Amino acid sequence: FEKDQADVDHAKSEWEKENNEDFYDSSHEFGKGVTEIEDVKARMRDPPQILEPPIVPPDTFKYQHEKNKHVGTTFEFYDPYLNATSDDGGQMIMPFFKEARNLNKAKAIKDYFLALALCNTVVPEDKNKKDENGRVIERFVKYNAASPDDGALVKAAMNMGYTLKSRHAEANDEDRVVLEIIDYVDGQVVHHEEEFIIHGTLDADSVRKRMSVVVSGVFDGEHKFMVITKGADNIVMDRCAASYTVGDQPSQEGNPPHLRNFGDDIFPARPADDLVSKDAKYLEDCAHSSQKFAEQGLRCMCVAQVEISEDRMKEFLQGWQDAKKENQESVQAELENRLEYNLRPLGITAIEDKLQKNVGRCLKRLGKSGIRTWVLTGDKVDTAINIGYACNLLNEKDHLFIMLTKDEQGQEYDVKNLIQKLEQFEEEFSNKLTQDGTELDTCSLVIEGEALSKFGIGASEKLAQSWSDQQRDTYYEQQSKLIRFAGQMSGVVCCRVSPKQKGDMTKLVKEHLKMVCLGIGDGANDVEMILQGDVGVGVQGVEGSQAVNNSDFAITEFQHLENLLLVHGRWTYGRIAISVCYFFYKNIAFTMCVFWFACFSAFSGQLFFEAWSAASYNVFFTALPVLVYGLTNQDLDQEIARKCPALYGVGQRSEYFNYGVFIWWISEALYASIIMFFFGYAALASQNSVADGRSYTPVSYTHLTLPTKRIV
């Protein structure tokens, strides 16, 4: 631990060197650790490297364990100047509270965690821990979060001294929120409670990609009304006052629509010019940090806020509540849009969405079985690419074709530019195949959601109905060109896509590539994709049960997809294919015996089998073999089926059920009927009773029941 303590002390000394006014007027990144993506990238280097996570000091670890034992056993974040540690008096305190509490950086940190504690929909629930006699020995709060991101951020704020204690619904859709805040006054740790009123909550969805709250309470020692917003970094940063100047004319594309006049239509007043100028530098730092975090495989969110006057807040709330009551969604969206501008950035938060166990192994085996995997995600491009490497979807030797919305200078591509880029990709791919024999598994495609929108993928029904026939045909040709090129890739990653685009991409693959599609997801954003797939699989997890409720199969972990497809999928295919063929076989063999007999009875209608025998044939005599086979047959052990994924190809190649196999079974049935009828006929040909069939029936019947069982 002495070495670890030395590392902590060194980190503190480096931080103190920067502890000046310039430091507090600039941004700073907090947090030490190693993500799964970083670890995978380090192991892919030559020579491979092993990254060691930071060692948390014992007092900090003990404090965090005690603090988080009821909301999660660990808090996987550590920074020597954020996480609590013991001071000279043995009190646990966040260092930035004590050493920089009067400086700008400490205020910025406090504002940031206060915003995280307020801008959420988490509901705290009071819980009691009882002993064997039923006596309460401990009281604690459990957090119920609608999304894991909300829960993680509220938990982070709690560990930094801003604990969400209670939330109570009030009249007019307001919430009364109580926070327990830790402060450091005159060398002593002070706990005090603050009450805030949430006047309105603007929920996040796949279109808005952000959530906001209108809240009143004590901020910086004064009672203020604030608008706090958090969401996708590109969305929130574009709405900060430093991102535009008054009089800018943004494009009218997008949903919800951008404003025509920033100065007149926005509810919050624009901050002073000196603050906007300072925020411009913060935004540059935030964009740089966001890019850095994305390269580490983290999902980034931006947090911002702005003060609003009471009159303007009441004006917004009145119109917003009226629009909600009357279900005027367009009016509601426009009012929300006008509220969420002129923001001031507070910071960027990065969350690691860890891969489940054995995801990489599962995708690797599915790839060897001949199954192509396309990832449709809402993450940033760099985040999605790094996750692709981490889960073995992408290989370090892969050649990546990356189609973005903007060029290196930030100029936005139009659909003609994207078509030219696609043609360039096709030519490059063709040259690779013809010149050096590069195989398909060395190329992958990465495409951004906004680029898909240029191809008409993800367009709303209203927009699609407004297209002319020529426009619709053009989009169809462009989409076909894109999908057919993507179909040649070993892997496809679509980034920043909406739920509608996920569904449309699945539909286009079925339409243009004529492939069977399986859609798998764990959240509400994946429902559209699951429903469009030929087979839908929902993963039950922290994202809720919407995906499971709309799926054909439900699993608890992604790795179980390996069993579902390679083991049970293969078994089921074999059982169904042979069972179907067997049904045709036994019934044709039975029926053809009657036909041969009719040829010798002048088609008189004479019964060949007694009525009870014919009725019992399918119910008793031939039902058991096909039921046993169809329910229990396992031609291979499941371990072999998993470790040899190429065996899954029998289903993809339709080896057990195709025209040739079906004709063979029919031929077998005809052959069996000939043997059964004519063998018995020849044996009794000299008897006069053959003509009426009464003596012939038992003989032929015995021959019939035996051959039908030999197949099984």
C-alpha positions in Angstrom: 0.0 0.0 0.0 3.0 2.3 0.5 3.6 2.4 -3.2 -0.1 3.0 -3.9 -0.1 5.8 -1.3 2.9 7.3 -3.0 1.0 7.2 -6.3 -1.9 9.0 -4.7 0.4 11.6 -3.1 2.1 12.2 -6.5 -1.3 12.7 -8.1 -2.3 15.2 -5.4 1.0 17.1 -5.9 0.5 17.3 -9.6 -3.1 18.5 -9.0 -1.8 21.2 -6.6 0.7 22.4 -9.2 -2.3 23.2 -11.4 -4.2 24.6 -8.5 -4.1 28.2 -9.6 -6.6 30.7 -11.1 -5.9 29.6 -14.7 -6.7 26.0 -13.7 -10.1 27.1 -12.2 -10.9 29.0 -15.4 -10.4 25.9 -17.5 -11.8 22.4 -17.6 -10.3 19.4 -15.9 -10.9 15.6 -16.3 -11.6 13.6 -13.2 -11.6 9.8 -12.7 -8.9 7.1 -12.8 -9.6 3.6 -14.0 -9.4 1.1 -16.9 -12.4 0.4 -19.0 -12.9 -3.0 -20.8 -12.3 -1.2 -24.1 -9.0 0.2 -22.9 -8.0 -3.2 -21.6 -8.8 -4.9 -25.0 -7.0 -2.3 -27.0 -3.9 -2.6 -24.8 -3.9 -6.4 -25.2 -4.1 -5.9 -29.0 -0.9 -3.8 -29.1 2.4 -5.3 -30.1 3.7 -6.3 -27.7 0.5 -6.7 -25.6 0.2 -4.6 -22.5 -1.7 -5.2 -19.3 -3.3 -2.1 -17.7 -3.7 -2.1 -13.9 -6.6 -0.2 -12.3 -5.8 2.3 -9.6 -5.7 1.0 -6.0 -8.3 2.7 -3.9 -7.0 3.7 -0.4 -8.5 1.5 2.4 -10.4 4.4 4.1 -11.9 5.5 0.8 -12.8 1.9 -0.1 -14.4 1.3 3.3 -16.4 4.6 3.1 -17.7 3.8 -0.4 -18.6 0.2 0.5 -20.6 1.4 3.5 -22.2 4.2 1.4 -23.2 1.9 -1.5 -24.2 -1.3 0.2 -27.9 -0.7 -0.3 -27.7 0.8 -3.8 -25.0 -1.5 -5.2 -22.0 -3.2 -3.6 -19.4 -1.0 -5.4 -18.9 2.5 -6.8 -16.4 2.0 -9.6 -15.0 5.5 -9.8 -11.9 6.9 -8.1 -10.1 10.2 -8.2 -7.9 11.5 -5.3 -9.6 14.9 -5.3 -13.2 13.7 -5.7 -13.7 10.6 -3.7 -14.0 10.9 0.1 -10.9 10.4 2.2 -10.1 11.0 5.9 -8.8 14.5 6.9 -6.4 15.2 9.8 -9.2 14.7 12.3 -10.3 11.4 10.9 -13.4 12.8 9.2 -14.4 11.5 5.8 -14.6 14.4 3.4 -14.2 15.1 -0.3 -10.8 16.8 -0.7 -12.1 19.5 -3.1 -14.6 20.6 -0.5 -11.8 21.4 1.9 -8.9 22.6 -0.2 -10.7 24.5 -2.9 -14.1 25.3 -1.5 -13.8 29.1 -2.2 -12.5 28.7 -5.8 -14.3 28.5 -9.0 -13.5 24.9 -9.7 -15.0 23.7 -6.4 -18.2 25.7 -7.2 -18.3 24.1 -10.7 -18.0 20.6 -9.2 -20.7 21.3 -6.7 -23.0 22.7 -9.3 -22.4 19.7 -11.5 -23.3 17.1 -8.8 -26.3 19.2 -7.7 -27.6 19.1 -11.2 -27.1 15.3 -11.4 -29.0 14.9 -8.1 -31.9 17.0 -9.4 -32.2 16.2 -13.2 -33.6 12.7 -13.0 -36.8 10.7 -12.4 -35.3 8.4 -9.7 -37.7 7.7 -6.9 -36.1 7.0 -3.4 -37.8 4.4 -1.3 -37.4 4.2 2.4 -36.4 0.7 3.6 -35.9 -0.9 7.0 -33.5 -3.7 7.9 -34.9 -5.9 10.7 -33.3 -8.5 13.0 -34.7 -11.9 13.8 -37.2 -10.4 16.3 -38.6 -8.0 13.8 -36.9 -4.9 15.3 -35.6 -2.2 13.0 -31.8 -2.1 13.2 -31.1 0.0 10.2 -32.9 2.5 7.9 -31.8 3.1 4.4 -33.0 4.5 1.0 -33.3 2.3 -2.1 -33.3 4.0 -5.5 -35.8 3.0 -8.2 -34.6 4.3 -11.5 -36.4 4.1 -14.9 -33.1 3.8 -16.7 -29.7 2.4 -15.5 -28.0 5.7 -16.6 -30.3 7.7 -14.2 -29.5 5.3 -11.4 -25.8 5.5 -12.0 -25.6 9.3 -12.1 -27.8 9.7 -8.9 -25.5 7.2 -7.2 -22.4 9.2 -8.3 -23.9 12.4 -6.9 -24.6 10.5 -3.6 -21.0 9.4 -3.3 -19.9 13.0 -3.8 -22.0 14.4 -1.1 -25.4 15.1 -2.8 -27.9 12.4 -1.7 -31.4 12.2 -3.0 -33.4 11.6 0.1 -37.0 11.8 -1.0 -39.4 12.7 -3.8 -43.1 13.5 -3.2 -45.7 14.3 -5.8 -47.5 17.7 -5.4 -50.3 19.4 -7.2 -50.0 20.5 -10.8 -47.5 17.7 -11.7 -44.9 19.1 -9.4 -42.4 17.1 -7.3 -41.0 18.1 -4.0 -37.4 16.8 -3.7 -35.2 16.7 -0.6 -31.4 16.4 -0.9 -29.0 15.8 1.9 -25.8 17.8 1.1 -22.4 17.4 2.7 -20.3 20.5 3.2 -17.1 21.4 5.1 -17.3 24.4 7.4 -14.6 25.6 9.7 -12.9 22.2 9.6 -16.0 20.3 10.3 -18.2 18.0 8.1 -21.7 19.4 8.0 -24.8 17.6 6.8 -27.8 19.7 5.9 -31.0 19.2 3.9 -32.2 21.4 1.0 -35.7 21.3 -0.5 -36.3 21.9 -4.2 -39.5 22.0 -6.3 -39.5 20.3 -9.7 -42.1 22.3 -11.6 -41.9 20.3 -14.8 -40.0 17.2 -16.1 -39.4 17.0 -19.8 -38.8 13.3 -20.4 -36.1 11.9 -22.7 -37.0 9.8 -25.7 -35.3 8.5 -28.8 -36.1 11.7 -30.7 -35.3 14.3 -28.1 -32.2 12.4 -26.7 -32.2 14.6 -23.6 -34.2 15.3 -20.5 -34.8 18.5 -18.6 -36.3 19.7 -15.4 -37.6 23.1 -14.4 -36.6 23.5 -10.7 -36.7 26.1 -8.0 -34.7 26.2 -4.9 -31.5 27.7 -3.3 -28.7 28.0 -5.8 -25.5 29.9 -4.9 -27.2 31.1 -1.7 -30.2 32.6 -3.6 -33.6 31.3 -4.5 -33.6 30.8 -8.2 -35.5 29.1 -11.0 -33.3 26.9 -13.2 -33.6 24.8 -16.3 -31.3 21.8 -16.0 -30.7 19.6 -19.0 -28.7 16.4 -19.6 -28.5 14.2 -22.6 -26.5 13.2 -25.7 -23.4 15.4 -25.8 -23.9 16.6 -29.4 -27.5 17.5 -28.7 -27.0 19.4 -25.5 -23.8 21.2 -26.5 -25.6 22.5 -29.7 -28.2 24.1 -27.4 -25.6 26.0 -25.2 -25.5 29.8 -25.8 -21.8 29.6 -26.8 -22.7 27.4 -29.8 -24.4 30.2 -31.7 -24.9 33.9 -31.9 -28.1 35.9 -31.9 -29.6 36.0 -35.4 -28.2 32.7 -36.5 -30.5 30.9 -38.9 -30.3 27.1 -38.2 -31.6 24.6 -40.7 -35.2 23.7 -40.5 -34.4 20.0 -40.8 -34.6 17.7 -37.8 -37.1 16.8 -35.2 -38.1 18.7 -33.1 -37.6 21.7 -35.5 -34.9 24.2 -34.7 -35.8 27.8 -33.9 -36.0 30.5 -36.5 -34.9 33.3 -34.2 -32.8 32.6 -31.1 -33.3 36.0 -29.6 -37.1 36.2 -29.5 -38.4 32.7 -29.1 -36.3 31.3 -26.2 -37.7 31.3 -22.7 -34.4 31.6 -20.8 -32.6 34.9 -21.3 -29.2 34.8 -23.0 -26.3 34.9 -20.6 -24.0 37.9 -20.5 -21.4 38.1 -23.3 -18.4 37.5 -21.0 -20.0 34.3 -19.7 -20.8 33.2 -23.2 -17.2 33.8 -24.2 -15.9 31.8 -21.2 -18.4 29.0 -22.0 -17.1 28.8 -25.6 -13.7 27.6 -24.2 -15.5 25.1 -21.9 -17.5 23.7 -24.9 -14.2 23.1 -26.8 -12.8 21.3 -23.8 -16.1 19.3 -23.4 -16.0 18.3 -27.1 -12.3 17.2 -26.7 -13.1 15.2 -23.5 -16.2 13.6 -25.2 -14.0 12.4 -28.1 -11.4 11.0 -25.6 -14.1 9.2 -23.6 -15.7 7.8 -26.7 -12.3 6.3 -27.7 -12.3 4.6 -24.3 -15.6 3.0 -25.0 -17.6 5.2 -22.7 -21.1 6.6 -23.4 -21.0 10.4 -23.0 -23.7 12.8 -21.7 -23.5 16.5 -21.4 -25.0 18.4 -18.4 -26.0 22.1 -18.7 -28.3 24.6 -17.0 -29.5 28.1 -17.3 -31.4 30.5 -15.0 -34.9 31.5 -16.1 -37.1 34.3 -14.7 -40.2 33.3 -12.8 -42.5 35.1 -15.3 -41.0 33.2 -18.3 -41.1 30.0 -16.4 -44.9 30.4 -15.6 -45.5 31.3 -19.3 -43.8 28.1 -20.4 -45.5 25.9 -17.8 -49.0 27.3 -18.7 -48.6 26.6 -22.4 -46.8 23.3 -21.9 -49.4 21.9 -19.4 -52.3 23.0 -21.7 -50.7 21.3 -24.7 -50.2 18.1 -22.7 -53.9 18.1 -21.6 -55.1 18.6 -25.2 -52.6 16.0 -26.6 -51.1 18.7 -28.9 -47.8 16.9 -29.4 -46.4 19.4 -31.9 -47.1 22.4 -29.7 -45.6 20.6 -26.7 -42.5 19.7 -28.6 -42.0 23.3 -29.8 -42.4 24.7 -26.3 -39.9 22.2 -25.0 -37.6 23.2 -27.8 -37.8 26.9 -26.9 -37.0 26.1 -23.3 -33.9 24.1 -23.9 -31.6 26.8 -25.4 -29.2 29.5 -24.0 -27.8 26.8 -21.7 -24.5 27.0 -19.9 -22.4 23.8 -19.9 -21.6 22.2 -16.5 -19.6 19.3 -17.7 -19.4 15.9 -19.5 -20.1 12.7 -17.8 -19.0 9.3 -19.2 -20.6 6.0 -18.3 -19.2 2.6 -19.0 -21.9 0.3 -20.4 -20.1 -2.9 -19.6 -20.4 -5.9 -21.9 -22.0 -8.9 -20.5 -20.0 -12.1 -19.8 -18.8 -14.0 -22.9 -20.3 -11.7 -25.5 -17.1 -11.8 -27.5 -17.0 -15.6 -27.5 -20.6 -15.8 -28.5 -20.3 -13.4 -31.5 -17.1 -15.2 -32.6 -18.8 -18.5 -32.6 -21.9 -17.1 -34.4 -19.5 -15.7 -37.0 -17.9 -19.1 -37.5 -21.4 -20.6 -38.0 -22.0 -18.3 -40.9 -24.2 -15.8 -39.2 -23.5 -12.2 -40.0 -23.9 -9.7 -37.2 -25.0 -6.1 -37.6 -24.8 -3.8 -34.6 -27.4 -1.0 -34.5 -26.7 1.4 -31.6 -27.3 4.9 -30.4 -23.6 5.3 -29.3 -21.1 7.6 -30.9 -19.0 6.4 -33.8 -15.8 6.0 -31.8 -17.6 4.3 -28.9 -19.3 1.9 -31.2 -16.1 1.0 -33.1 -14.2 0.3 -29.8 -17.1 -1.8 -28.5 -17.0 -3.7 -31.8 -13.3 -4.5 -31.2 -14.0 -5.5 -27.6 -16.7 -8.0 -28.5 -14.9 -9.6 -31.5 -17.3 -8.1 -34.0 -14.4 -6.1 -35.6 -10.9 -7.4 -36.0 -7.7 -5.4 -35.8 -6.9 -6.6 -39.3 -10.3 -5.4 -40.7 -10.4 -2.7 -43.3 -13.0 -0.3 -42.1 -15.2 1.6 -44.5 -16.5 4.6 -42.4 -19.4 6.7 -43.7 -19.9 9.9 -41.6 -22.2 12.8 -42.0 -19.5 15.5 -42.0 -16.1 15.8 -43.6 -12.9 16.6 -41.7 -13.6 20.4 -42.0 -17.1 19.9 -40.5 -19.0 20.4 -43.7 -22.1 18.3 -43.9 -22.4 15.8 -46.8 -25.5 15.7 -48.9 -26.9 12.5 -50.4 -24.9 13.0 -53.6 -21.7 13.1 -51.7 -22.6 10.0 -49.7 -23.5 8.1 -53.0 -20.1 9.1 -54.3 -18.4 7.9 -51.2 -20.3 4.6 -51.4 -19.2 4.1 -55.0 -15.7 4.8 -53.8 -16.0 2.1 -51.2 -17.3 -0.3 -53.8 -14.4 0.3 -56.1 -11.9 0.0 -53.3 -13.5 -3.2 -52.1 -13.6 -4.6 -55.7 -9.9 -3.8 -56.1 -9.0 -5.6 -52.9 -10.8 -8.7 -54.1 -9.2 -8.7 -57.5 -5.7 -7.6 -56.7 -4.7 -9.3 -53.4 -7.5 -11.8 -52.9 -8.7 -10.2 -49.8 -11.6 -12.2 -48.3 -14.9 -10.8 -47.1 -14.1 -11.2 -43.5 -11.4 -8.5 -43.6 -13.8 -5.6 -44.4 -16.4 -4.0 -42.2 -18.7 -1.0 -42.6 -19.4 1.7 -40.1 -22.1 4.2 -40.9 -23.7 7.1 -38.9 -27.4 7.5 -38.3 -27.5 10.9 -39.9 -26.0 9.4 -43.1 -28.8 6.8 -43.1 -31.3 9.6 -42.9 -29.9 11.0 -46.2 -30.9 7.7 -47.8 -34.5 8.1 -46.4 -33.9 5.4 -43.8 -35.8 6.2 -40.6 -38.1 8.8 -42.2 -41.4 9.3 -40.4 -44.6 8.2 -42.1 -45.7 11.7 -42.6 -42.5 12.6 -44.4 -42.6 9.5 -46.5 -46.1 10.2 -47.6 -45.0 13.6 -48.9 -42.5 12.1 -51.3 -43.3 12.0 -55.0 -43.1 8.7 -56.9 -39.8 9.7 -58.4 -38.4 10.6 -55.0 -39.6 7.3 -53.6 -38.0 5.3 -56.4 -34.7 7.2 -56.0 -34.6 6.4 -52.3 -35.4 2.8 -53.1 -32.4 2.5 -55.5 -30.1 4.3 -53.1 -31.1 2.1 -50.2 -30.7 -1.1 -52.3 -27.2 0.0 -53.3 -26.2 0.7 -49.7 -27.7 -2.5 -48.3 -26.2 -4.7 -51.0 -22.8 -3.3 -50.3 -23.2 -3.7 -46.6 -24.3 -7.3 -47.2 -20.8 -8.1 -48.5 -19.1 -7.0 -45.2 -18.3 -9.4 -42.4 -19.6 -6.9 -39.9 -21.7 -3.7 -40.0 -21.9 -1.1 -37.2 -24.6 1.6 -37.5 -24.1 4.4 -34.9 -26.3 7.1 -33.5 -29.4 5.5 -35.0 -33.0 6.0 -33.8 -35.4 3.1 -33.0 -37.2 3.8 -36.3 -33.9 3.4 -38.2 -33.2 0.1 -36.4 -36.5 -1.2 -37.6 -36.1 0.1 -41.2 -32.6 -1.4 -41.5 -33.9 -4.8 -40.4 -36.7 -4.5 -43.0 -34.3 -3.5 -45.7 -32.0 -6.4 -45.1 -35.0 -8.8 -45.4 -36.2 -7.1 -48.6 -32.9 -6.6 -50.5 -30.7 -9.4 -49.3 -33.5 -12.0 -48.9 -32.0 -13.2 -45.6 -33.6 -14.4 -42.4 -33.1 -11.8 -39.7 -33.0 -12.2 -36.0 -33.4 -9.0 -33.9 -32.0 -9.0 -30.4 -32.1 -6.2 -27.9 -32.6 -5.4 -24.2 -34.5 -2.1 -24.2 -37.5 -0.2 -25.4 -35.3 1.4 -28.2 -34.9 -2.1 -29.7 -38.5 -3.1 -29.9 -38.9 -1.8 -33.5 -36.0 -3.9 -34.6 -37.2 -7.0 -32.7 -40.7 -6.7 -34.3 -39.3 -6.3 -37.8 -37.0 -9.4 -37.5 -38.2 -12.8 -38.6 -37.3 -13.9 -35.1 -37.2 -11.6 -32.1 -35.1 -12.2 -29.0 -35.4 -10.0 -25.9 -32.7 -9.8 -23.2 -34.2 -9.3 -19.7 -31.9 -6.9 -17.9 -31.6 -3.5 -16.3 -33.2 -1.8 -19.3 -36.6 -3.1 -18.4 -38.9 -5.7 -20.0 -40.2 -3.9 -23.1 -37.9 -5.9 -25.4 -38.9 -9.2 -23.7 -42.6 -8.5 -23.9 -42.3 -7.9 -27.7 -40.1 -10.9 -28.5 -40.5 -14.5 -29.5 -37.8 -15.7 -27.1 -36.5 -14.3 -23.9 -33.0 -14.8 -22.4 -31.3 -13.4 -19.4 -27.9 -12.9 -20.9 -26.6 -12.3 -24.4 -24.3 -15.3 -24.2 -27.4 -17.6 -24.0 -28.0 -16.7 -27.7 -25.2 -19.2 -28.4 -27.2 -22.0 -26.9 -30.5 -20.8 -28.4 -29.1 -20.9 -32.0 -26.1 -23.3 -32.1 -27.6 -26.0 -29.9 -31.4 -25.7 -29.6 -31.8 -24.1 -33.0 -29.9 -26.9 -34.7 -31.7 -29.6 -32.8 -35.1 -28.1 -33.5 -34.3 -27.7 -37.2 -33.4 -31.4 -37.5 -36.4 -32.5 -35.5 -38.9 -30.5 -37.4 -37.4 -31.2 -40.8 -37.4 -35.0 -40.4 -40.7 -35.0 -38.6 -42.4 -33.2 -41.4 -40.9 -35.6 -44.0 -41.9 -38.6 -41.9 -45.5 -37.4 -41.7 -45.6 -37.4 -45.5 -43.8 -40.7 -45.8 -46.1 -42.7 -43.5 -49.3 -41.2 -44.9 -48.3 -41.7 -48.5 -47.2 -45.2 -47.8 -50.6 -45.9 -46.2 -52.6 -44.3 -48.9 -50.8 -45.8 -51.9 -51.6 -49.3 -50.6 -55.2 -48.4 -50.9 -54.6 -47.1 -54.4 -52.8 -50.4 -55.5 -55.7 -52.4 -54.1 -58.2 -50.3 -56.0 -56.4 -51.2 -59.2 -57.1 -54.9 -58.5 -60.6 -54.3 -57.3 -61.8 -52.5 -60.4 -62.0 -49.2 -58.3 -65.1 -50.6 -56.8 -64.7 -48.8 -53.5 -64.0 -52.1 -51.6 -62.3 -51.2 -48.3 -58.7 -52.3 -48.1 -58.3 -51.7 -44.3 -61.0 -52.2 -41.7 -62.4 -48.9 -40.4 -60.9 -49.3 -36.9 -57.5 -50.0 -38.4 -57.5 -47.0 -40.6 -58.6 -44.7 -37.7 -56.0 -46.1 -35.4 -53.1 -45.8 -37.9 -52.3 -42.1 -37.2 -53.7 -41.9 -33.6 -52.0 -45.0 -32.0 -49.8 -47.0 -34.3 -47.6 -44.3 -35.9 -48.0 -41.3 -33.4 -45.4 -42.4 -30.8 -42.3 -42.7 -33.1 -42.7 -39.2 -34.5 -43.5 -37.7 -31.1 -40.5 -39.2 -29.4 -38.2 -38.2 -32.3 -39.7 -34.7 -32.6 -39.4 -33.9 -28.9 -36.2 -35.7 -27.8 -33.8 -36.3 -30.7 -30.3 -34.9 -30.1 -28.0 -36.0 -32.8 -25.0 -34.2 -31.2 -24.0 -33.3 -27.6 -24.6 -29.7 -26.9 -21.0 -29.1 -26.0 -19.9 -30.3 -29.4 -22.6 -28.2 -31.1 -21.2 -25.1 -29.3 -17.6 -25.7 -29.9 -18.1 -26.6 -33.5 -20.3 -23.8 -34.8 -19.8 -24.8 -38.4 -22.2 -27.7 -37.7 -25.0 -25.0 -37.6 -24.6 -24.8 -41.4 -26.8 -27.8 -42.0 -29.8 -25.5 -41.4 -28.5 -22.6 -43.4 -27.9 -25.0 -46.4 -31.3 -26.7 -45.8 -29.6 -30.1 -45.8 -32.5 -31.8 -44.0 -35.4 -30.2 -45.9 -35.1 -29.3 -49.5 -36.7 -30.5 -52.8 -34.2 -33.3 -53.2 -34.7 -34.6 -49.7 -38.5 -34.3 -50.0 -38.5 -36.2 -53.3 -36.4 -38.9 -51.7 -38.8 -39.4 -48.8 -41.8 -39.5 -51.3 -39.9 -42.1 -53.3 -39.2 -44.1 -50.1 -43.0 -44.0 -49.4 -43.9 -45.2 -52.9 -41.3 -48.0 -52.6 -42.6 -49.1 -49.2 -46.2 -49.2 -50.5 -45.2 -51.3 -53.4 -43.3 -53.8 -51.2 -46.1 -53.9 -48.7 -48.9 -54.4 -51.2 -47.4 -56.6 -53.8 -45.5 -58.8 -51.4 -48.8 -59.7 -49.7 -50.6 -60.0 -53.0 -48.1 -62.4 -54.3 -48.2 -64.5 -51.1 -52.0 -64.9 -51.3 -52.4 -64.7 -55.1 -53.7 -68.3 -55.3 -56.5 -67.8 -52.7 -59.9 -66.8 -53.9 -60.4 -64.5 -51.0 -58.0 -61.9 -52.3 -60.6 -60.2 -54.4 -62.7 -59.2 -51.4 -59.7 -58.2 -49.3 -60.8 -59.9 -46.1 -58.0 -62.4 -45.9 -55.5 -60.0 -47.5 -55.9 -57.2 -45.0 -54.1 -58.7 -42.0 -51.1 -59.7 -44.2 -50.7 -56.3 -45.8 -51.5 -54.5 -42.6 -48.6 -56.3 -40.8 -46.2 -55.3 -43.6 -47.4 -51.7 -43.5 -46.8 -51.1 -39.8 -43.3 -52.5 -39.7 -41.7 -50.4 -42.5 -43.1 -47.2 -41.2 -41.2 -47.7 -38.0 -37.9 -48.6 -39.6 -37.3 -45.0 -40.6 -37.4 -43.7 -37.1 
